[in-house]
């Protein structure tokens, strides 16, 4: 009986030590916009990476962060629109290609709006922007399970000026690493 209990305890320890192969890696080495940066609250963005994929000859964690920071640029939208503009589709195709080659990375897509309109309207529009960005990436073959969305409406502006140039910067889908 003691041997069975000891064996069960040993199996439990082994199983719990091997249960997770994902690792969350803080990254404060990049200061630009996009993935691999500090978020607006000053917290580190993290990249969810499957270490077994890295061991299989994929990119290192630093290489992944560097590629994501240079590739995952904001997608901008026309006033009161949520459809992905033709000029943004080439960038989304590059992002989709990268995500398909790096199947161990997940992404959060934030929908943002400019300051005009009610909070409720902008939250809904931000959600539509995030969802249309996700839908386009899914249409290019990226699994929906690796893409999460959230809307911030007008609550987290990227630019604080009151001008059309600034408002355009705020009407965006912003990519951050999945937490």
Secondary structure, DSSP 4 states (H G I P E B T S, - for coil): -HHHHHHHHHHHHHHHHHS--EEEEEE-S--SSSTTSB-TTSPBEEEEEEHHHHHTT---HHHHHHHHHHH-PPEE--TT--SPPHHHHHHHHHHHHHHHH-TT--EEEEEE--S-S-HHHHHHHHHHHHHHHHHHHHHTT--GGGEEEEEEETSS-S--SSSHHHHHHHSEEEEEE--
